[in-house]
Every structure is written in structure tokens, then in C-alpha cells.
Amino acid sequence: MNKKVALLALISLSSVSFIQNARAADLDLGPLTNLIGTWESTKFGGVDVAPGQAGSNVGKGGPAVEPYYETITFEPAADATNASEQYLTALYYKQEVFRKRDNAKFHDQRGYLIYDKKNQMVYNSFCIPRAVCVVAEGKAGQVINFESSTRGVAESKFMTEKDTTTKFKMSLDMSEKDILKYSQITSLEVYGGAFTHTDSGTFKRKNEQTPKS
């Protein structure tokens, strides 16, 4: 990379960082503030236990265990006021999950972590490209235990009939510096029975690198 290109790249990165920092300064994100940036799986990655597909080694509805690695990026989003009384601030996030065995992406998630300072609540509002969206909520803190409410899951007619989500729970642990941990349980009704779909993983904060000259 020549010096001119490297300088332009550095200016671009600095501008993005400045904009994010400025936007973050305008939003009181409480315990979510330190999430801003990109996080990557540690060397151990995560483990997904999902219902097996027809024709798979575990059979239809059997526990399919899939080791994975992932990245998640948090960016300051915006604020909003609900019903003239609930003031919220939000982080947007993008989560991408890849199978270790073939490096193929098998899960993509886009959503918001939303902070309610007055009531000390955090909401996790996200969608996945299976025509399913979830809203879960928990008390603000360094460890947040999210749980969906009665109307916390929206899904297509097909999913309601074939693979419905009945409950979502997630524990998000931000208590260690530059380490992020989570575990989650998605309760399903699929293939005529109940299945507990679980995921867990540990992230480390990605160090931003300046372009080489």
C-alpha cells in the first residue's frame, strides 16, 4: 500500500471512529456503552445445539451439535420516546455466525440493544432471516438476563405452524474487561414436539489496526 492510499484509509477510519464517538457521546447508553466496537470469538468459539434436519446424521428433530465462531459489531444508533414518557437510547448490532467445519455462515442476526435509563431496563430486539423476530427484556447491569414476554415473538404463518418459538431467554455477561459472554435458550415446538435450542459463546474485543505504509 502506497503512503497516499494508506493516509486516505487512515483518515477514513479516523472519521468513522470520530462519528461513532460523537454519536455515542450524545446518547446515554448506560452499561451498553462499552460494547461499542467489534467483537470476535475466542479460540474456543461457541456451540449450537439445534433440531436436526431430515436426512441428517442425528435424524429429524435429533440434537445437532455445531461448533462455531462469530463476530458481532455494535454501533450507536438513535434515541426515541415512547408514549411521551419512556425515553430510550439504542445500539445497533450485526451478528454473523460461521460453522467451524466448513467456515460457512449459518446464522445472521440484526438488532438493537435498547436502554431505558429511568426504569433501568434493557431490551434486545432482533430479527433473523427465517421470518422470525424477537423482543426480550431484562434489568440493566453488567450481567443482563433477557426473557421474552407473551407477545415477544413474531413469526411467519409457516413458522407458527411448523417451527414455532415459544420462549427466548439470554444471559449477557459484560463483567470482564474486553470479554463478552452469552448463553441463550430458544424454546421451540418443532416436528411435533418440544425442543430446547441452545447457544453459548465468548467474545474478545477486536483491536483496531491502522493501515500499514
mmCIF file of the C-alpha atoms, coordinates in Angstrom:
data_MODEL
# 
_entry.id   MODEL 
# 
loop_
_atom_site.group_PDB 
_atom_site.id 
_atom_site.type_symbol 
_atom_site.label_atom_id 
_atom_site.label_alt_id 
_atom_site.label_comp_id 
_atom_site.label_asym_id 
_atom_site.label_entity_id 
_atom_site.label_seq_id 
_atom_site.pdbx_PDB_ins_code 
_atom_site.Cartn_x 
_atom_site.Cartn_y 
_atom_site.Cartn_z 
_atom_site.occupancy 
_atom_site.B_iso_or_equiv 
_atom_site.pdbx_formal_charge 
_atom_site.auth_seq_id 
_atom_site.auth_comp_id 
_atom_site.auth_asym_id 
_atom_site.auth_atom_id 
_atom_site.pdbx_PDB_model_num 
ATOM 1   C CA . MET A 1 1   ? 0.000   0.000   0.000  1.00 0.00 ? 1   MET A CA 1 
ATOM 2   C CA . ASN A 1 2   ? 1.482   3.386   -1.010 1.00 0.00 ? 2   ASN A CA 1 
ATOM 3   C CA . LYS A 1 3   ? 1.625   6.233   1.501  1.00 0.00 ? 3   LYS A CA 1 
ATOM 4   C CA . LYS A 1 4   ? -1.166  8.240   -0.124 1.00 0.00 ? 4   LYS A CA 1 
ATOM 5   C CA . VAL A 1 5   ? -3.610  5.324   -0.077 1.00 0.00 ? 5   VAL A CA 1 
ATOM 6   C CA . ALA A 1 6   ? -2.578  4.460   3.481  1.00 0.00 ? 6   ALA A CA 1 
ATOM 7   C CA . LEU A 1 7   ? -3.165  8.075   4.574  1.00 0.00 ? 7   LEU A CA 1 
ATOM 8   C CA . LEU A 1 8   ? -6.621  8.153   2.971  1.00 0.00 ? 8   LEU A CA 1 
ATOM 9   C CA . ALA A 1 9   ? -7.515  4.835   4.620  1.00 0.00 ? 9   ALA A CA 1 
ATOM 10  C CA . LEU A 1 10  ? -6.324  6.124   7.980  1.00 0.00 ? 10  LEU A CA 1 
ATOM 11  C CA . ILE A 1 11  ? -8.350  9.332   7.589  1.00 0.00 ? 11  ILE A CA 1 
ATOM 12  C CA . SER A 1 12  ? -11.425 7.264   6.673  1.00 0.00 ? 12  SER A CA 1 
ATOM 13  C CA . LEU A 1 13  ? -11.027 5.032   9.729  1.00 0.00 ? 13  LEU A CA 1 
ATOM 14  C CA . SER A 1 14  ? -10.462 8.049   11.955 1.00 0.00 ? 14  SER A CA 1 
ATOM 15  C CA . SER A 1 15  ? -13.577 9.741   10.568 1.00 0.00 ? 15  SER A CA 1 
ATOM 16  C CA . VAL A 1 16  ? -15.732 6.677   11.248 1.00 0.00 ? 16  VAL A CA 1 
ATOM 17  C CA . SER A 1 17  ? -14.308 6.415   14.767 1.00 0.00 ? 17  SER A CA 1 
ATOM 18  C CA . PHE A 1 18  ? -14.905 10.146  15.376 1.00 0.00 ? 18  PHE A CA 1 
ATOM 19  C CA . ILE A 1 19  ? -18.508 9.914   14.143 1.00 0.00 ? 19  ILE A CA 1 
ATOM 20  C CA . GLN A 1 20  ? -19.207 6.873   16.324 1.00 0.00 ? 20  GLN A CA 1 
ATOM 21  C CA . ASN A 1 21  ? -17.632 8.517   19.360 1.00 0.00 ? 21  ASN A CA 1 
ATOM 22  C CA . ALA A 1 22  ? -19.590 11.720  18.758 1.00 0.00 ? 22  ALA A CA 1 
ATOM 23  C CA . ARG A 1 23  ? -22.847 9.819   18.391 1.00 0.00 ? 23  ARG A CA 1 
ATOM 24  C CA . ALA A 1 24  ? -22.078 7.784   21.498 1.00 0.00 ? 24  ALA A CA 1 
ATOM 25  C CA . ALA A 1 25  ? -21.374 10.966  23.457 1.00 0.00 ? 25  ALA A CA 1 
ATOM 26  C CA . ASP A 1 26  ? -24.841 12.249  22.553 1.00 0.00 ? 26  ASP A CA 1 
ATOM 27  C CA . LEU A 1 27  ? -26.530 9.063   23.815 1.00 0.00 ? 27  LEU A CA 1 
ATOM 28  C CA . ASP A 1 28  ? -26.537 7.882   27.418 1.00 0.00 ? 28  ASP A CA 1 
ATOM 29  C CA . LEU A 1 29  ? -26.229 4.140   26.817 1.00 0.00 ? 29  LEU A CA 1 
ATOM 30  C CA . GLY A 1 30  ? -25.513 3.215   30.430 1.00 0.00 ? 30  GLY A CA 1 
ATOM 31  C CA . PRO A 1 31  ? -23.974 -0.261  30.762 1.00 0.00 ? 31  PRO A CA 1 
ATOM 32  C CA . LEU A 1 32  ? -24.128 -0.723  26.977 1.00 0.00 ? 32  LEU A CA 1 
ATOM 33  C CA . THR A 1 33  ? -21.538 1.998   26.281 1.00 0.00 ? 33  THR A CA 1 
ATOM 34  C CA . ASN A 1 34  ? -18.526 -0.319  26.494 1.00 0.00 ? 34  ASN A CA 1 
ATOM 35  C CA . LEU A 1 35  ? -20.000 -2.663  23.886 1.00 0.00 ? 35  LEU A CA 1 
ATOM 36  C CA . ILE A 1 36  ? -19.348 -0.197  21.052 1.00 0.00 ? 36  ILE A CA 1 
ATOM 37  C CA . GLY A 1 37  ? -16.930 -1.748  18.553 1.00 0.00 ? 37  GLY A CA 1 
ATOM 38  C CA . THR A 1 38  ? -16.304 -5.178  17.044 1.00 0.00 ? 38  THR A CA 1 
ATOM 39  C CA . TRP A 1 39  ? -16.015 -8.434  18.979 1.00 0.00 ? 39  TRP A CA 1 
ATOM 40  C CA . GLU A 1 40  ? -14.709 -11.802 17.784 1.00 0.00 ? 40  GLU A CA 1 
ATOM 41  C CA . SER A 1 41  ? -14.950 -15.319 19.167 1.00 0.00 ? 41  SER A CA 1 
ATOM 42  C CA . THR A 1 42  ? -12.125 -16.544 21.356 1.00 0.00 ? 42  THR A CA 1 
ATOM 43  C CA . LYS A 1 43  ? -10.241 -19.604 20.090 1.00 0.00 ? 43  LYS A CA 1 
ATOM 44  C CA . PHE A 1 44  ? -12.808 -21.856 21.771 1.00 0.00 ? 44  PHE A CA 1 
ATOM 45  C CA . GLY A 1 45  ? -15.702 -20.330 19.820 1.00 0.00 ? 45  GLY A CA 1 
ATOM 46  C CA . GLY A 1 46  ? -19.268 -21.301 20.591 1.00 0.00 ? 46  GLY A CA 1 
ATOM 47  C CA . VAL A 1 47  ? -21.564 -24.320 20.461 1.00 0.00 ? 47  VAL A CA 1 
ATOM 48  C CA . ASP A 1 48  ? -25.003 -24.520 18.861 1.00 0.00 ? 48  ASP A CA 1 
ATOM 49  C CA . VAL A 1 49  ? -27.445 -27.337 19.697 1.00 0.00 ? 49  VAL A CA 1 
ATOM 50  C CA . ALA A 1 50  ? -30.359 -27.244 17.265 1.00 0.00 ? 50  ALA A CA 1 
ATOM 51  C CA . PRO A 1 51  ? -33.001 -29.690 15.969 1.00 0.00 ? 51  PRO A CA 1 
ATOM 52  C CA . GLY A 1 52  ? -31.537 -31.864 13.221 1.00 0.00 ? 52  GLY A CA 1 
ATOM 53  C CA . GLN A 1 53  ? -32.918 -31.726 9.685  1.00 0.00 ? 53  GLN A CA 1 
ATOM 54  C CA . ALA A 1 54  ? -34.466 -34.691 7.909  1.00 0.00 ? 54  ALA A CA 1 
ATOM 55  C CA . GLY A 1 55  ? -31.706 -36.874 6.440  1.00 0.00 ? 55  GLY A CA 1 
ATOM 56  C CA . SER A 1 56  ? -29.023 -35.579 8.828  1.00 0.00 ? 56  SER A CA 1 
ATOM 57  C CA . ASN A 1 57  ? -26.798 -37.850 10.923 1.00 0.00 ? 57  ASN A CA 1 
ATOM 58  C CA . VAL A 1 58  ? -28.897 -37.198 14.045 1.00 0.00 ? 58  VAL A CA 1 
ATOM 59  C CA . GLY A 1 59  ? -32.205 -37.537 12.226 1.00 0.00 ? 59  GLY A CA 1 
ATOM 60  C CA . LYS A 1 60  ? -35.181 -35.191 12.085 1.00 0.00 ? 60  LYS A CA 1 
ATOM 61  C CA . GLY A 1 61  ? -35.503 -33.443 15.434 1.00 0.00 ? 61  GLY A CA 1 
ATOM 62  C CA . GLY A 1 62  ? -32.395 -35.002 16.981 1.00 0.00 ? 62  GLY A CA 1 
ATOM 63  C CA . PRO A 1 63  ? -29.837 -32.793 18.780 1.00 0.00 ? 63  PRO A CA 1 
ATOM 64  C CA . ALA A 1 64  ? -27.467 -31.448 16.105 1.00 0.00 ? 64  ALA A CA 1 
ATOM 65  C CA . VAL A 1 65  ? -24.303 -30.081 17.754 1.00 0.00 ? 65  VAL A CA 1 
ATOM 66  C CA . GLU A 1 66  ? -22.419 -27.472 15.730 1.00 0.00 ? 66  GLU A CA 1 
ATOM 67  C CA . PRO A 1 67  ? -19.217 -25.734 16.931 1.00 0.00 ? 67  PRO A CA 1 
ATOM 68  C CA . TYR A 1 68  ? -18.937 -22.223 15.531 1.00 0.00 ? 68  TYR A CA 1 
ATOM 69  C CA . TYR A 1 69  ? -17.121 -18.885 15.589 1.00 0.00 ? 69  TYR A CA 1 
ATOM 70  C CA . GLU A 1 70  ? -18.679 -15.465 15.156 1.00 0.00 ? 70  GLU A CA 1 
ATOM 71  C CA . THR A 1 71  ? -18.294 -11.712 15.028 1.00 0.00 ? 71  THR A CA 1 
ATOM 72  C CA . ILE A 1 72  ? -20.590 -9.036  16.413 1.00 0.00 ? 72  ILE A CA 1 
ATOM 73  C CA . THR A 1 73  ? -20.384 -5.280  15.871 1.00 0.00 ? 73  THR A CA 1 
ATOM 74  C CA . PHE A 1 74  ? -22.177 -2.676  17.994 1.00 0.00 ? 74  PHE A CA 1 
ATOM 75  C CA . GLU A 1 75  ? -22.742 0.897   16.790 1.00 0.00 ? 75  GLU A CA 1 
ATOM 76  C CA . PRO A 1 76  ? -24.556 3.841   18.388 1.00 0.00 ? 76  PRO A CA 1 
ATOM 77  C CA . ALA A 1 77  ? -27.984 4.099   16.767 1.00 0.00 ? 77  ALA A CA 1 
ATOM 78  C CA . ALA A 1 78  ? -30.524 6.667   17.969 1.00 0.00 ? 78  ALA A CA 1 
ATOM 79  C CA . ASP A 1 79  ? -32.870 7.676   20.743 1.00 0.00 ? 79  ASP A CA 1 
ATOM 80  C CA . ALA A 1 80  ? -36.678 7.538   20.885 1.00 0.00 ? 80  ALA A CA 1 
ATOM 81  C CA . THR A 1 81  ? -39.554 8.424   23.178 1.00 0.00 ? 81  THR A CA 1 
ATOM 82  C CA . ASN A 1 82  ? -42.487 6.022   23.580 1.00 0.00 ? 82  ASN A CA 1 
ATOM 83  C CA . ALA A 1 83  ? -45.943 7.260   24.575 1.00 0.00 ? 83  ALA A CA 1 
ATOM 84  C CA . SER A 1 84  ? -44.475 10.625  25.662 1.00 0.00 ? 84  SER A CA 1 
ATOM 85  C CA . GLU A 1 85  ? -42.879 9.082   28.757 1.00 0.00 ? 85  GLU A CA 1 
ATOM 86  C CA . GLN A 1 86  ? -40.416 6.260   28.033 1.00 0.00 ? 86  GLN A CA 1 
ATOM 87  C CA . TYR A 1 87  ? -37.070 7.637   26.798 1.00 0.00 ? 87  TYR A CA 1 
ATOM 88  C CA . LEU A 1 88  ? -34.817 5.077   25.103 1.00 0.00 ? 88  LEU A CA 1 
ATOM 89  C CA . THR A 1 89  ? -31.311 5.007   23.622 1.00 0.00 ? 89  THR A CA 1 
ATOM 90  C CA . ALA A 1 90  ? -30.084 2.244   21.367 1.00 0.00 ? 90  ALA A CA 1 
ATOM 91  C CA . LEU A 1 91  ? -27.110 0.372   19.958 1.00 0.00 ? 91  LEU A CA 1 
ATOM 92  C CA . TYR A 1 92  ? -27.481 -1.308  16.579 1.00 0.00 ? 92  TYR A CA 1 
ATOM 93  C CA . TYR A 1 93  ? -25.760 -4.676  16.246 1.00 0.00 ? 93  TYR A CA 1 
ATOM 94  C CA . LYS A 1 94  ? -24.815 -7.097  13.484 1.00 0.00 ? 94  LYS A CA 1 
ATOM 95  C CA . GLN A 1 95  ? -24.014 -10.707 14.390 1.00 0.00 ? 95  GLN A CA 1 
ATOM 96  C CA . GLU A 1 96  ? -22.625 -13.266 11.932 1.00 0.00 ? 96  GLU A CA 1 
ATOM 97  C CA . VAL A 1 97  ? -22.003 -16.901 12.863 1.00 0.00 ? 97  VAL A CA 1 
ATOM 98  C CA . PHE A 1 98  ? -19.870 -19.419 10.933 1.00 0.00 ? 98  PHE A CA 1 
ATOM 99  C CA . ARG A 1 99  ? -19.518 -23.196 11.200 1.00 0.00 ? 99  ARG A CA 1 
ATOM 100 C CA . LYS A 1 100 ? -16.027 -24.283 12.187 1.00 0.00 ? 100 LYS A CA 1 
ATOM 101 C CA . ARG A 1 101 ? -16.093 -27.360 9.969  1.00 0.00 ? 101 ARG A CA 1 
ATOM 102 C CA . ASP A 1 102 ? -16.519 -25.509 6.675  1.00 0.00 ? 102 ASP A CA 1 
ATOM 103 C CA . ASN A 1 103 ? -16.434 -21.768 7.520  1.00 0.00 ? 103 ASN A CA 1 
ATOM 104 C CA . ALA A 1 104 ? -19.935 -21.325 6.060  1.00 0.00 ? 104 ALA A CA 1 
ATOM 105 C CA . LYS A 1 105 ? -22.207 -18.711 7.612  1.00 0.00 ? 105 LYS A CA 1 
ATOM 106 C CA . PHE A 1 106 ? -25.267 -20.399 9.091  1.00 0.00 ? 106 PHE A CA 1 
ATOM 107 C CA . HIS A 1 107 ? -26.735 -17.624 11.229 1.00 0.00 ? 107 HIS A CA 1 
ATOM 108 C CA . ASP A 1 108 ? -27.176 -13.917 10.587 1.00 0.00 ? 108 ASP A CA 1 
ATOM 109 C CA . GLN A 1 109 ? -28.804 -11.596 13.134 1.00 0.00 ? 109 GLN A CA 1 
ATOM 110 C CA . ARG A 1 110 ? -29.534 -7.863  13.071 1.00 0.00 ? 110 ARG A CA 1 
ATOM 111 C CA . GLY A 1 111 ? -30.975 -5.996  16.006 1.00 0.00 ? 111 GLY A CA 1 
ATOM 112 C CA . TYR A 1 112 ? -30.833 -3.380  18.731 1.00 0.00 ? 112 TYR A CA 1 
ATOM 113 C CA . LEU A 1 113 ? -29.901 -3.315  22.388 1.00 0.00 ? 113 LEU A CA 1 
ATOM 114 C CA . ILE A 1 114 ? -32.110 -0.578  23.845 1.00 0.00 ? 114 ILE A CA 1 
ATOM 115 C CA . TYR A 1 115 ? -31.523 1.154   27.183 1.00 0.00 ? 115 TYR A CA 1 
ATOM 116 C CA . ASP A 1 116 ? -34.260 2.606   29.403 1.00 0.00 ? 116 ASP A CA 1 
ATOM 117 C CA . LYS A 1 117 ? -32.340 4.621   31.999 1.00 0.00 ? 117 LYS A CA 1 
ATOM 118 C CA . LYS A 1 118 ? -35.337 5.692   34.093 1.00 0.00 ? 118 LYS A CA 1 
ATOM 119 C CA . ASN A 1 119 ? -36.595 2.152   34.617 1.00 0.00 ? 119 ASN A CA 1 
ATOM 120 C CA . GLN A 1 120 ? -33.143 0.519   34.393 1.00 0.00 ? 120 GLN A CA 1 
ATOM 121 C CA . MET A 1 121 ? -34.231 -1.914  31.706 1.00 0.00 ? 121 MET A CA 1 
ATOM 122 C CA . VAL A 1 122 ? -32.519 -3.175  28.554 1.00 0.00 ? 122 VAL A CA 1 
ATOM 123 C CA . TYR A 1 123 ? -34.363 -4.600  25.561 1.00 0.00 ? 123 TYR A CA 1 
ATOM 124 C CA . ASN A 1 124 ? -32.892 -6.964  22.969 1.00 0.00 ? 124 ASN A CA 1 
ATOM 125 C CA . SER A 1 125 ? -34.884 -6.527  19.765 1.00 0.00 ? 125 SER A CA 1 
ATOM 126 C CA . PHE A 1 126 ? -33.697 -8.573  16.768 1.00 0.00 ? 126 PHE A CA 1 
ATOM 127 C CA . CYS A 1 127 ? -34.669 -10.406 13.596 1.00 0.00 ? 127 CYS A CA 1 
ATOM 128 C CA . ILE A 1 128 ? -33.201 -13.403 11.792 1.00 0.00 ? 128 ILE A CA 1 
ATOM 129 C CA . PRO A 1 129 ? -33.743 -14.351 8.120  1.00 0.00 ? 129 PRO A CA 1 
ATOM 130 C CA . ARG A 1 130 ? -36.139 -17.171 8.972  1.00 0.00 ? 130 ARG A CA 1 
ATOM 131 C CA . ALA A 1 131 ? -39.102 -14.751 9.171  1.00 0.00 ? 131 ALA A CA 1 
ATOM 132 C CA . VAL A 1 132 ? -38.736 -14.595 12.956 1.00 0.00 ? 132 VAL A CA 1 
ATOM 133 C CA . CYS A 1 133 ? -38.277 -11.527 15.188 1.00 0.00 ? 133 CYS A CA 1 
ATOM 134 C CA . VAL A 1 134 ? -37.872 -11.404 18.989 1.00 0.00 ? 134 VAL A CA 1 
ATOM 135 C CA . VAL A 1 135 ? -38.107 -8.789  21.737 1.00 0.00 ? 135 VAL A CA 1 
ATOM 136 C CA . ALA A 1 136 ? -36.695 -9.778  25.141 1.00 0.00 ? 136 ALA A CA 1 
ATOM 137 C CA . GLU A 1 137 ? -36.072 -7.614  28.194 1.00 0.00 ? 137 GLU A CA 1 
ATOM 138 C CA . GLY A 1 138 ? -34.034 -7.632  31.386 1.00 0.00 ? 138 GLY A CA 1 
ATOM 139 C CA . LYS A 1 139 ? -32.750 -5.458  34.222 1.00 0.00 ? 139 LYS A CA 1 
ATOM 140 C CA . ALA A 1 140 ? -29.779 -3.259  33.318 1.00 0.00 ? 140 ALA A CA 1 
ATOM 141 C CA . GLY A 1 141 ? -26.387 -4.235  34.741 1.00 0.00 ? 141 GLY A CA 1 
ATOM 142 C CA . GLN A 1 142 ? -23.069 -5.852  33.896 1.00 0.00 ? 142 GLN A CA 1 
ATOM 143 C CA . VAL A 1 143 ? -24.968 -9.128  33.575 1.00 0.00 ? 143 VAL A CA 1 
ATOM 144 C CA . ILE A 1 144 ? -28.351 -8.872  31.861 1.00 0.00 ? 144 ILE A CA 1 
ATOM 145 C CA . ASN A 1 145 ? -30.845 -11.740 31.883 1.00 0.00 ? 145 ASN A CA 1 
ATOM 146 C CA . PHE A 1 146 ? -33.231 -11.263 28.976 1.00 0.00 ? 146 PHE A CA 1 
ATOM 147 C CA . GLU A 1 147 ? -36.569 -13.026 28.631 1.00 0.00 ? 147 GLU A CA 1 
ATOM 148 C CA . SER A 1 148 ? -39.304 -12.646 26.030 1.00 0.00 ? 148 SER A CA 1 
ATOM 149 C CA . SER A 1 149 ? -42.813 -11.731 27.131 1.00 0.00 ? 149 SER A CA 1 
ATOM 150 C CA . THR A 1 150 ? -46.087 -13.314 25.980 1.00 0.00 ? 150 THR A CA 1 
ATOM 151 C CA . ARG A 1 151 ? -46.096 -11.222 22.790 1.00 0.00 ? 151 ARG A CA 1 
ATOM 152 C CA . GLY A 1 152 ? -42.314 -11.101 22.420 1.00 0.00 ? 152 GLY A CA 1 
ATOM 153 C CA . VAL A 1 153 ? -42.056 -13.304 19.316 1.00 0.00 ? 153 VAL A CA 1 
ATOM 154 C CA . ALA A 1 154 ? -43.329 -12.503 15.820 1.00 0.00 ? 154 ALA A CA 1 
ATOM 155 C CA . GLU A 1 155 ? -43.048 -15.091 13.066 1.00 0.00 ? 155 GLU A CA 1 
ATOM 156 C CA . SER A 1 156 ? -44.457 -16.151 9.717  1.00 0.00 ? 156 SER A CA 1 
ATOM 157 C CA . LYS A 1 157 ? -47.508 -18.379 9.384  1.00 0.00 ? 157 LYS A CA 1 
ATOM 158 C CA . PHE A 1 158 ? -45.257 -21.220 8.231  1.00 0.00 ? 158 PHE A CA 1 
ATOM 159 C CA . MET A 1 159 ? -43.024 -20.965 11.308 1.00 0.00 ? 159 MET A CA 1 
ATOM 160 C CA . THR A 1 160 ? -46.021 -20.707 13.624 1.00 0.00 ? 160 THR A CA 1 
ATOM 161 C CA . GLU A 1 161 ? -47.345 -23.961 12.195 1.00 0.00 ? 161 GLU A CA 1 
ATOM 162 C CA . LYS A 1 162 ? -44.066 -25.857 11.687 1.00 0.00 ? 162 LYS A CA 1 
ATOM 163 C CA . ASP A 1 163 ? -41.294 -24.494 13.955 1.00 0.00 ? 163 ASP A CA 1 
ATOM 164 C CA . THR A 1 164 ? -42.747 -22.003 16.395 1.00 0.00 ? 164 THR A CA 1 
ATOM 165 C CA . THR A 1 165 ? -40.691 -20.195 19.054 1.00 0.00 ? 165 THR A CA 1 
ATOM 166 C CA . THR A 1 166 ? -42.499 -20.232 22.393 1.00 0.00 ? 166 THR A CA 1 
ATOM 167 C CA . LYS A 1 167 ? -39.883 -18.519 24.594 1.00 0.00 ? 167 LYS A CA 1 
ATOM 168 C CA . PHE A 1 168 ? -36.475 -16.859 24.331 1.00 0.00 ? 168 PHE A CA 1 
ATOM 169 C CA . LYS A 1 169 ? -34.018 -16.375 27.204 1.00 0.00 ? 169 LYS A CA 1 
ATOM 170 C CA . MET A 1 170 ? -30.496 -14.976 27.101 1.00 0.00 ? 170 MET A CA 1 
ATOM 171 C CA . SER A 1 171 ? -27.797 -14.093 29.633 1.00 0.00 ? 171 SER A CA 1 
ATOM 172 C CA . LEU A 1 172 ? -25.327 -11.409 28.506 1.00 0.00 ? 172 LEU A CA 1 
ATOM 173 C CA . ASP A 1 173 ? -22.224 -11.028 30.704 1.00 0.00 ? 173 ASP A CA 1 
ATOM 174 C CA . MET A 1 174 ? -20.158 -7.841  30.307 1.00 0.00 ? 174 MET A CA 1 
ATOM 175 C CA . SER A 1 175 ? -18.457 -8.020  33.718 1.00 0.00 ? 175 SER A CA 1 
ATOM 176 C CA . GLU A 1 176 ? -14.909 -8.788  32.441 1.00 0.00 ? 176 GLU A CA 1 
ATOM 177 C CA . LYS A 1 177 ? -12.840 -6.129  30.680 1.00 0.00 ? 177 LYS A CA 1 
ATOM 178 C CA . ASP A 1 178 ? -12.775 -6.675  26.898 1.00 0.00 ? 178 ASP A CA 1 
ATOM 179 C CA . ILE A 1 179 ? -14.544 -10.043 27.289 1.00 0.00 ? 179 ILE A CA 1 
ATOM 180 C CA . LEU A 1 180 ? -18.181 -10.668 26.392 1.00 0.00 ? 180 LEU A CA 1 
ATOM 181 C CA . LYS A 1 181 ? -20.050 -13.889 27.185 1.00 0.00 ? 181 LYS A CA 1 
ATOM 182 C CA . TYR A 1 182 ? -23.536 -15.069 26.413 1.00 0.00 ? 182 TYR A CA 1 
ATOM 183 C CA . SER A 1 183 ? -25.743 -18.117 26.676 1.00 0.00 ? 183 SER A CA 1 
ATOM 184 C CA . GLN A 1 184 ? -29.248 -18.412 25.312 1.00 0.00 ? 184 GLN A CA 1 
ATOM 185 C CA . ILE A 1 185 ? -32.171 -20.782 25.169 1.00 0.00 ? 185 ILE A CA 1 
ATOM 186 C CA . THR A 1 186 ? -34.778 -20.734 22.410 1.00 0.00 ? 186 THR A CA 1 
ATOM 187 C CA . SER A 1 187 ? -37.752 -22.940 23.264 1.00 0.00 ? 187 SER A CA 1 
ATOM 188 C CA . LEU A 1 188 ? -39.292 -24.459 20.131 1.00 0.00 ? 188 LEU A CA 1 
ATOM 189 C CA . GLU A 1 189 ? -42.223 -26.601 19.095 1.00 0.00 ? 189 GLU A CA 1 
ATOM 190 C CA . VAL A 1 190 ? -40.935 -28.472 16.039 1.00 0.00 ? 190 VAL A CA 1 
ATOM 191 C CA . TYR A 1 191 ? -41.511 -31.856 14.386 1.00 0.00 ? 191 TYR A CA 1 
ATOM 192 C CA . GLY A 1 192 ? -44.460 -32.450 16.690 1.00 0.00 ? 192 GLY A CA 1 
ATOM 193 C CA . GLY A 1 193 ? -42.602 -31.961 19.979 1.00 0.00 ? 193 GLY A CA 1 
ATOM 194 C CA . ALA A 1 194 ? -40.704 -29.548 22.225 1.00 0.00 ? 194 ALA A CA 1 
ATOM 195 C CA . PHE A 1 195 ? -37.010 -28.802 21.620 1.00 0.00 ? 195 PHE A CA 1 
ATOM 196 C CA . THR A 1 196 ? -34.596 -26.658 23.625 1.00 0.00 ? 196 THR A CA 1 
ATOM 197 C CA . HIS A 1 197 ? -32.294 -24.897 21.167 1.00 0.00 ? 197 HIS A CA 1 
ATOM 198 C CA . THR A 1 198 ? -29.172 -23.614 22.950 1.00 0.00 ? 198 THR A CA 1 
ATOM 199 C CA . ASP A 1 199 ? -26.246 -21.380 22.005 1.00 0.00 ? 199 ASP A CA 1 
ATOM 200 C CA . SER A 1 200 ? -23.300 -20.114 24.032 1.00 0.00 ? 200 SER A CA 1 
ATOM 201 C CA . GLY A 1 201 ? -20.100 -18.282 23.242 1.00 0.00 ? 201 GLY A CA 1 
ATOM 202 C CA . THR A 1 202 ? -17.317 -15.995 24.413 1.00 0.00 ? 202 THR A CA 1 
ATOM 203 C CA . PHE A 1 203 ? -16.005 -12.920 22.569 1.00 0.00 ? 203 PHE A CA 1 
ATOM 204 C CA . LYS A 1 204 ? -12.916 -10.788 22.887 1.00 0.00 ? 204 LYS A CA 1 
ATOM 205 C CA . ARG A 1 205 ? -12.798 -7.187  21.760 1.00 0.00 ? 205 ARG A CA 1 
ATOM 206 C CA . LYS A 1 206 ? -11.138 -6.736  18.381 1.00 0.00 ? 206 LYS A CA 1 
ATOM 207 C CA . ASN A 1 207 ? -8.165  -4.365  18.373 1.00 0.00 ? 207 ASN A CA 1 
ATOM 208 C CA . GLU A 1 208 ? -8.475  -1.687  15.710 1.00 0.00 ? 208 GLU A CA 1 
ATOM 209 C CA . GLN A 1 209 ? -5.460  -1.738  13.404 1.00 0.00 ? 209 GLN A CA 1 
ATOM 210 C CA . THR A 1 210 ? -4.028  1.190   11.479 1.00 0.00 ? 210 THR A CA 1 
ATOM 211 C CA . PRO A 1 211 ? -3.114  0.607   7.811  1.00 0.00 ? 211 PRO A CA 1 
ATOM 212 C CA . LYS A 1 212 ? 0.465   -0.375  7.064  1.00 0.00 ? 212 LYS A CA 1 
ATOM 213 C CA . SER A 1 213 ? 2.514   2.039   4.978  1.00 0.00 ? 213 SER A CA 1 
# 
